[in-house]
């Protein structure tokens, strides 16, 4: 029975991840148009829900693709944006 619960929990985790990735792709397309190949390749490797949620926040607030790529390249475990280019009033450079 524990195996059943674990299987259900794992399927739920995969479903949440799929939904979060769909949200991330939607935000990226809204903000930047087509998703660049390098970023799409990175999306296909995401397996962590918290990291994916952080990247949704990043995608919604990135001033440009340079800043976005920098955040995608990092493996910051925190649910926050640490790059200085996200400071209020920043021009992104």
C-alpha positions as CSV (number, residue, x, y, z in Angstrom):
1,X,0.0,0.0,0.0
2,X,2.9,2.4,0.7
3,X,4.0,1.8,-2.9
4,X,0.6,2.9,-4.1
5,X,0.8,6.1,-2.1
6,X,4.3,6.8,-3.4
7,X,3.2,6.2,-7.0
8,X,0.3,8.6,-6.6
9,X,2.5,11.2,-5.0
10,X,5.0,10.9,-7.8
11,X,2.4,11.2,-10.5
12,X,1.0,14.3,-8.7
13,X,4.5,15.8,-8.6
14,X,5.0,15.1,-12.3
15,X,1.6,16.7,-13.1
16,X,2.5,19.8,-11.0
17,X,5.8,20.1,-12.8
18,X,4.1,19.8,-16.2
19,X,1.7,22.5,-15.3
20,X,4.4,24.8,-13.9
21,X,6.5,24.3,-17.1
22,X,3.4,25.2,-19.2
23,X,3.0,28.4,-17.1
24,X,6.7,29.2,-17.5
25,X,6.5,28.7,-21.3
26,X,3.4,30.9,-21.4
27,X,5.1,33.7,-19.5
28,X,8.3,33.5,-21.6
29,X,6.2,33.7,-24.8
30,X,4.2,36.6,-23.5
31,X,7.3,38.5,-22.5
32,X,9.8,37.6,-25.2
33,X,7.9,36.0,-28.1
34,X,9.3,32.8,-29.3
35,X,11.3,30.8,-26.7
36,X,15.0,30.8,-27.7
37,X,16.4,27.3,-28.3
38,X,19.0,27.5,-25.5
39,X,16.2,28.4,-23.0
40,X,13.9,25.7,-24.3
41,X,16.7,23.1,-23.9
42,X,17.1,24.2,-20.3
43,X,13.3,23.9,-19.7
44,X,13.4,20.3,-20.9
45,X,15.9,19.5,-18.1
46,X,13.9,21.0,-15.2
47,X,12.8,18.5,-12.7
48,X,12.4,20.5,-9.5
49,X,9.1,22.2,-8.8
50,X,10.5,25.0,-6.6
51,X,13.2,25.8,-9.1
52,X,10.6,26.0,-11.9
53,X,8.4,28.2,-9.8
54,X,11.4,30.5,-9.2
55,X,12.0,30.7,-12.9
56,X,8.4,31.7,-13.5
57,X,9.0,34.7,-11.2
58,X,12.3,35.4,-13.0
59,X,10.6,35.2,-16.5
60,X,7.9,37.6,-15.4
61,X,10.4,40.1,-14.1
62,X,13.5,39.8,-16.2
63,X,14.3,43.1,-17.9
64,X,15.8,41.4,-20.9
65,X,17.0,38.0,-22.3
66,X,20.5,38.6,-21.0
67,X,19.3,38.7,-17.4
68,X,16.9,35.9,-18.0
69,X,19.7,33.7,-19.4
70,X,21.9,34.5,-16.3
71,X,19.1,33.3,-14.0
72,X,18.4,30.2,-16.0
73,X,22.1,29.3,-15.9
74,X,22.2,29.5,-12.1
75,X,21.0,26.8,-9.8
76,X,19.9,29.1,-7.0
77,X,17.7,27.0,-4.7
78,X,15.9,30.0,-3.1
79,X,12.5,31.2,-4.3
80,X,13.9,34.7,-5.1
81,X,15.8,36.6,-7.7
82,X,19.3,37.5,-6.7
83,X,20.7,39.2,-9.8
84,X,21.4,42.9,-9.4
85,X,19.7,43.5,-12.8
86,X,16.3,43.0,-11.2
87,X,16.7,46.0,-8.8
88,X,13.8,48.4,-9.0
89,X,14.6,51.2,-11.5
90,X,17.4,49.1,-13.0
91,X,17.9,49.3,-16.7
92,X,19.0,45.7,-16.7
93,X,22.7,46.4,-17.3
